[in-house]
Amino acid sequence: MHVKNRIAAAVVTGAAASLLLTAPALADDTAVLTTGTLAGPAVAAGDTISASIVSGAKAVFATAAGGSNGMKCAASSFSAAVNDNPVAPGAAALGSTLAVSSCTISGVPGVTGVNSVTINNQPYATTVASDGTVTVTGTDAAPISATLNLKTLLGSVTCVFVANGNAISAVADNTDNSITFTDQQFNKTTGPSACVANGFFTAKYTPVVTSAGAPVFVN
């Protein structure tokens, strides 16, 4: 190689190395759950995300899928501690809790009111996948379960329901930062005939926000 060519090659190599050293670092990969915007900062592990039902809406535990009879609760909330929030596509792992109160009941023969509702064995293992699927899962020892204490014409009765297949699912929507459960089936495990055989849970929680109040998006 001629001296001139060797000099030119050295200049080109040095310039390339300089560009590599001074170029800005690539942006971090986007996490499954982000805050503020799509592809925004990752929701930190250890943070808690939460939402309530919209004012005027109700969480429904109907006696049939899509039905209007059953228990309706004017207050309900969903919250989940973030355990793992990997790079998308993937699934974030959380531990979720559900609360319901201010409940009334109608269309159930012999039942006149609701004394209390208790959601048992919380928190539940929960995943939020990149496609928006939210899956809540119980265990054999700690199933997804609700205990209803109801008023009847003959006094109070206690009904215990367990999620069908020990799991319920919902859909996360970035349009309004919501999580929606629709007709998730529960089956009676204990209780007298005043307790219906099945209940179907429907509720929409929005907006889902971080502990700092920033909206949560799914990537």
Residue pairs with C-beta under 8 A, 6 or more apart in sequence:
1 9
28 42
29 87
29 88
30 39
30 42
30 87
30 88
30 219
31 42
31 43
31 85
31 86
31 87
31 88
31 92
31 219
32 85
32 86
32 87
32 88
32 89
32 90
32 91
32 92
32 128
32 129
32 130
32 218
32 219
33 42
33 43
33 49
33 82
33 85
33 92
33 128
33 216
33 217
33 218
33 219
34 40
34 41
34 42
34 43
34 216
34 217
34 219
35 41
35 42
35 43
35 210
35 212
35 214
35 215
35 216
35 217
36 214
36 215
36 217
37 217
38 174
38 217
38 219
39 219
40 217
42 85
43 49
43 82
43 85
43 92
43 210
43 216
44 82
44 85
45 82
45 83
45 84
45 85
46 81
46 82
47 81
47 82
47 210
47 211
48 79
48 80
48 81
48 82
48 210
48 211
49 79
49 80
49 82
49 94
49 208
49 209
49 210
49 211
49 216
50 77
50 78
50 79
50 80
50 208
50 209
50 211
51 77
51 78
51 79
51 177
51 178
51 179
51 205
51 206
51 207
51 208
51 209
52 75
52 76
52 77
52 78
52 205
53 59
53 75
53 76
53 77
53 203
53 204
53 205
53 206
54 204
54 206
57 203
57 204
58 72
58 73
58 74
58 76
58 203
59 72
59 73
59 76
59 100
59 201
59 202
59 203
60 70
60 71
60 72
60 73
60 200
60 201
60 202
60 203
61 70
61 71
61 72
61 73
61 146
61 148
61 186
61 199
61 200
61 201
62 68
62 69
62 70
62 71
62 183
62 199
62 200
62 202
63 69
63 70
63 107
63 108
63 196
63 198
63 199
63 200
64 198
64 200
65 183
65 185
65 200
66 183
66 200
67 200
68 107
69 106
69 107
69 108
70 105
70 106
70 107
70 108
70 196
70 199
70 200
71 103
71 104
71 105
71 114
71 117
71 148
71 199
72 103
72 104
72 105
72 106
73 100
73 101
73 102
73 103
73 104
73 117
74 101
74 102
74 103
74 104
75 99
75 100
75 101
75 102
76 98
76 99
76 100
76 101
76 203
76 205
77 98
77 99
77 205
78 96
78 97
78 98
78 179
78 203
78 205
78 208
79 96
79 97
80 94
80 95
80 96
80 97
80 123
80 126
81 94
81 95
81 96
81 123
82 92
82 93
82 94
83 93
83 94
83 95
84 92
84 93
85 92
86 92
88 130
88 219
89 130
89 131
89 219
90 129
90 130
91 127
91 128
91 129
91 130
92 127
92 128
93 125
93 126
93 127
94 126
94 127
94 128
95 123
95 124
95 125
95 126
96 122
96 123
96 124
96 126
96 136
97 119
97 122
97 123
97 124
98 119
98 122
99 119
100 117
100 119
101 117
103 114
103 117
104 113
104 114
105 111
105 112
105 113
105 114
105 150
108 194
108 196
109 194
110 152
110 153
110 154
110 194
111 150
111 151
111 152
111 194
112 151
112 152
112 153
113 150
113 151
114 148
114 149
114 150
114 151
115 149
115 150
115 151
115 156
116 148
116 149
117 146
117 147
117 148
117 149
118 146
118 147
119 145
119 146
120 142
120 143
120 145
120 146
120 147
121 138
121 142
121 143
121 144
121 145
124 136
124 137
124 138
124 144
125 136
125 137
125 138
125 139
126 134
126 135
126 136
126 137
127 133
127 134
127 135
127 137
128 134
128 172
128 218
129 135
130 218
130 219
132 171
132 172
132 173
132 174
132 218
133 169
133 170
133 171
133 172
134 169
134 170
134 171
134 172
134 179
135 167
135 168
135 169
136 144
136 163
136 167
136 168
136 169
136 170
137 144
137 166
137 167
138 144
138 145
138 162
138 163
138 166
138 167
139 166
140 166
143 162
143 163
143 166
144 162
144 163
144 166
144 167
144 168
145 160
145 161
145 162
145 163
145 189
146 160
146 161
146 186
146 199
147 158
147 159
147 160
147 161
148 158
148 159
148 160
148 161
148 195
149 156
149 157
149 158
149 159
150 156
150 157
150 158
150 159
150 194
150 195
152 194
154 194
157 191
157 192
157 194
157 195
158 190
158 191
159 188
159 190
159 191
159 192
159 194
159 195
159 196
160 188
160 189
160 190
160 191
161 186
161 187
161 188
161 189
161 199
162 186
162 187
162 189
163 184
163 185
163 186
163 187
164 184
164 185
164 186
164 187
168 181
168 184
168 201
169 181
169 184
170 179
170 180
170 181
170 182
170 184
171 179
171 180
171 182
172 178
172 179
172 208
172 218
173 179
173 180
174 217
174 218
176 206
176 207
177 206
177 207
177 208
177 209
177 215
177 216
177 217
178 204
178 205
178 206
178 207
178 208
179 204
179 205
179 206
179 208
180 203
180 204
180 205
181 201
181 202
181 203
181 204
182 202
183 200
183 201
183 202
184 200
184 201
184 202
185 198
185 199
185 200
185 201
186 198
186 199
186 200
186 201
187 197
187 198
188 195
188 196
188 197
188 198
188 199
207 215
207 216
208 215
208 216
209 215
209 216
210 216
